Amino acid sequence: MIFLFRHDWNRLAKLYRTQEAPPLNFSRMQSGCVGLVDYKGTLNVGITPQGIYLSIFFLFSFGLTPLLIPWSAIRKIEPANQLFIKRFRLYLSNCSISRNR
């Protein structure tokens, strides 16, 4: 089960792993999907001049490293709102991890 949770995140980590500290505008305990896994309330998100910073709340990270996805790797960002929740879907140019809702 843990392997399934780690698979898509680790594929992204091969390309976008970072050792940088979280940015100042860091939002903790957000929800979002990476591949087929929905990180409900455990996703940390930040925006930097270099790209989008993602990490998992430390109690649930199971060794998943933080990611910094550069703006150049983001092919498209589109709204994916649900009811009263504002969401966005990112399309990356370097990998084929996706989830359609």
N, C-alpha and C positions, 0 to 999 in steps of 0.2 A: 504494500500500500504506500509506504513512504517513497519507494522508487517512482511510482506514478506521480506523486506530488512534486518530485524533484526533476523529472525528466525535461519538461519544457523550459523550466527556469534554468536548468544547467545548460541547455542548448543555447540560451541567450547569454549565459555567463561565459561561455567559450569565446564569445565575441565582445561582450560589454562589461565584463567584471571590472570593479573599481575598488580601490583602497581609500578613495577620498572620503572625507567626513561629509555627513549630510549637509545640504545647503541651509542657509538661514530661514528660507521660506518653506520649511519642511512640514508637511501635514502627516500626522501619525494616525494609525488605525483607520485607514480608508478601506474601501472595497474595490476590487477589480479582478479581472481574469488574466491569466497568462496561460495560453493554450486552453486545455480543458479544465484547469483548476481555477475555482473561484475563491479568491482570498478575501473572505468576508470579514471586514473589520481588522485585518492583520497587515494590510499593505501600507507602507510608508512611501510617500510621493513628494518629490521636490523638483523645482525647475531651476536650472542653472544656465548660464550663457553657453555652456558646452552641450547641454541636452537635458533629458529627463532622468532623474535619479529615482531608483526604486529599491526598496529593501522590505524585508518581512519582519514583523515584530519579533524580537529576539526569543520569546518563549516558544514560537512556532516556526522558527527559521530552519531548524534541523540542518544547520550547516550551509544554508543557501546564502551565497555571497551577494552583497549589494551590486546593483547594476547602474551604469551610467550610459544610457542610450543616446548617442550623439544625434543632433538635429539632422545631420547629413544622411543618417540611416533611416530616418522617418520619411517614408514616401508620401503618406497621406494621413491626416487627422480629420475625423468626421464626428459629428454629434451622434450619440447612440442613447438618447434619453429614454428613461423608463418612468412613466407616471410623473412624479414630482422630483425625481432624482436626475440630476445633470450628470451625464456620462459621456465619455469620448472613446472612440475606437481608433487605435493606431495601427497603421500598416507599415511594416518594416521592409526595407528593400533587400536585406541580406539573409532573411530566413523565412521559413514557411510555417511559423507557429501562429495559428489563428483559431478563433472560435466565433461562430455566427450565432447570434441570438435574435 
